[in-house]
Amino acid sequence: MAYRITKDCGTGWDECELVDEKWGLSDRQRRLAEKCQEGDVFLHFIDHVQAWAGYSEVIGTLQKNDRDSHTDWISALPWVIPIRKIRWLTKNECQATLDIPGLSHKNFHRQVTFSTVCEDDGNLIAAAIENAAKVAVSEPSPDFESKWCEGAEAYYSHIAKTLAEGKCWLCGMSAADWMKCAGLTDLLCDSLKVGFLDAAHIMSRRENGSVTPDNIRALCPNCHRIVDRLGPKRCVEILSAQPK
């Protein structure tokens, strides 16, 4: 048995009521995931707030994603590992695991998903999760709440931009296309290619839009500005339709 760290953005963490679940992972996480064995324990870490949210037992090996139905999710997380939940905390309870005696010097947010955690640390973390489930639940602090939401936005925005492969969802223009039109191809660099696209909400947070990848489109800056100025209703119509 090995303790292994997993990373999560937090959104929807405590909404699933299934006894057994399947943990999703990306292609780049596959190499370490292949080392996971039945009986290993996943220590679930909410990366952006740096709090522990629960732990689960691995009950199967790496397999193709048959958990999700939405194409965005399957593209972002094409693999799953079956797990059995042992103890999962609510968002409010997670705050109690921010500071665990003996772990203050550990930089778990820098560790790669599925990397191993030493047994002593794993025992401390599991015990802290169990203790957090027993304490009185209070409302999370404004700072904790804010970071929780920011982490989800950043995670899903990254998924949308990665799936776009550098091209605007609406007009199809890439950074290279834009630089060519502007006559600036000699200035094109990798950082510009990566940062060219914006993550635009189909339905804005102000209109109670969800924090999920299917509410985000990767747009070039021009298209983003234009749809924002058309108003919420027209924005939803344009970004919900299939691009031409």
Order of alpha helices (4+ residues) and beta strands (2+ residues): beta-beta-alpha-beta-beta-beta-alpha-beta-alpha-beta-alpha-alpha-alpha-alpha-beta-beta-alpha-alpha
